Amino acid sequence: MKKSKPRYRAGSIADGQKFMAIPLLLWSIMFILLPLAVVLYNAFLDPSGGFSLDAFRKVFSSDGIYLHLLLSSLWLAVESTLICLLLGYPLAYILSRHASASVMILVFILPMWMNFLLRTYSWLAILGKNGILNSLFSLIGLPGINILNTRPAVVLGMIYNFLPFMVLPIYNSLNKIDPSLIEASGDLGASEGKTFLKVVLPLSIPGVYSGISMVFLPAVTTFVIPSLLGGGKVDMIGNIIESQFLKTNNWAFGSALSLILMVLIFAFMKATSKYNTEENERGGLI
């Protein structure tokens, strides 16, 4: 007599999936929703604990100091992101065509295994007045440069720390492209340049969008890099938010700045997601 196979009910599977989602739900509540609720609550408080819009009025005050700082931070993040894109795309393209790409990628991301703070501190020894860079210039007879505590030093620190976040998504997109498509383009008479523009570049656009998001978001919110490499002379919106919470104890103003920044980041993510979806609908994603 044959034994009947056990039948699995769809309901039991669904219940199991819901149970497995509980840890993620608790994590989201504790570390996303609750902190967001605290920021939202504090943004509309006055010193006496009542409802107030003074913090937002201060952000949009007539002198425009904080709006200028916000726009300056956005532009600094855009500048760093564009440079990462110009450097990262060719590097990802070379890696995707290299036989030992896995080894090269391991070497490339090896510094990321170090602490973010230590990686940034290392640039103080490189860019300092008596640092490695100026010592090297002195050996070859060139004048030293004073780049530390300037805007270029902050941009350089962002590029160094965030460039891998640009390279890896683009590399993944390039690596997924079917080689037969490139071969077919060549068989149809297209040159290497035209094949790149008509086949490779469009198919790698989703990776480009992902890389831009992964670089821009931490760049616009960072406060460690400008604090260390800017020396307090290159402030970004992240530094102001940090000082409001940890130094001046003005949680209402810090929360208001945080909310405005979150709205801008959310708008950026929605725009990126929209363009990425349009590329997928046009068949841009492999």
Beta strands, then each sheet from edge to edge (+ up, - down):
end
